Amino acid sequence: MNNKHFKQLIAPRLLEMEQYSTSAYQHSIKLDAMEMPDNLSELTGAEILNALVELKLNRYPDPNFLSLKKRLLKKKGFESPNIDVVIGNGSDELIQLLCLLMANDGKGKLLIPSPTFSVYKILGTIHGLQILEHDLDKDTFALDTSKFIQRIEADEPSLIFIASPNNPTGNQLVKLDIEDICRACKGLVVLDEAYYEFTDSSKLKLIESFDNLLIMQTMSKTGFAGIRLGMLFGNRYAISLINKLRLPYNVNTVSQAAGIEILSCKQALSDRIDAVIQERRYLTSQLSTFVGIKVYPSEANFILVDFGNYSADLIFSRLLRAGILVKNVSSQHQLLNGCLRITVGSKEENRKLIETLAKIIL
Ligand SMILES: *Cc1c(COP(=O)(O)O)cnc(C)c1O
């Protein structure tokens, strides 16, 4: 298979790509992927089995996830028939579908702030979109909206992804200026609110005012990364286009049922989110006491830290030797040189992290 003739049948951009990899390191404390540190509650094996039988797993899932969708729209306060939501197998699938929709046989252009969530560029490239990157401020990682709008007017992108709060920088990139961005862009503007619960800043209501604004949220960062549920809200027409492209049974029965249950357990969820925010405060202040490292203020459930003259690779491997896995983003982007991204863990995990860092750095 690995011969020249076979390779000529495949688009060069796909041959050049590397597979998206997640770390396979041995560890006891996992602070690399923005997961919640603890699991919700303990069901017994028999209860789980009974629940699964009731779901009638011999049948295909509801292809239009109607129950889940109805509850979701109600919970978010949308009653207008003009607003719709499509659910994906994680937001990653929704990002893929948006790229597919806007690829336009090689004529599509994707504009993203940079550095940002690496999946945008990977999926844009796979689908043959031209990738336009707009650098964030080198000291604060802020997005200069007026320059970004000039870029939009000059390059006329068909698709823009903005993660706010942004991954891996942790800051909000847009507040009300998202409205000016929507006015300036002739294509789709996708606001990725994967971390909005950690800063309480959703712009979801704005989809009622802007036809080209779609807002994406996920259940992954608030405790349910394993069920893979992402949501894309927007006007009915845009959502209908995504529905045409997605696979018929993209959200499995178990995840649909779990999603419905999760939407009804509000208090337990918000208590856990509050605990993460409190721990983020603790970690930020503790990390800030180390001389020679820079801690970026975070509105998400992770913290970006620039280890300055200490080598990020060295700190990463010393932490790993102590069993603590964080994300080394140092080589992802020029502006991230020296940086590690640390997920806020449980109380015990965070204290262990600080203790261990103190031993490494002092
Ligand atoms: C983690 C993350 C996602 C991925 O969400 P899934 O629903 O787990 O696929 C999307 N966007 C950003 C910015 C993220 O950091």
The ligand as a Gaussian input file, in Angstrom:
#p B3LYP/6-31G(d) Opt

LIG

0 1
 C      -12.129000      20.598000      24.801000
 C      -12.589000      21.529000      23.746000
 C      -13.558000      21.140000      22.827000
 C      -13.912000      19.683000      22.659000
 O      -15.101000      19.354000      23.091000
 P      -15.701000      17.895000      22.897000
 O      -17.139000      18.184000      23.067000
 O      -15.108000      17.052000      23.982000
 O      -15.378000      17.370000      21.537000
 C      -14.049000      22.086000      21.937000
 N      -13.547000      23.330000      21.917000
 C      -12.583000      23.720000      22.761000
 C      -12.062000      25.105000      22.685000
 C      -12.079000      22.826000      23.693000
 O      -11.068000      23.206000      24.505000

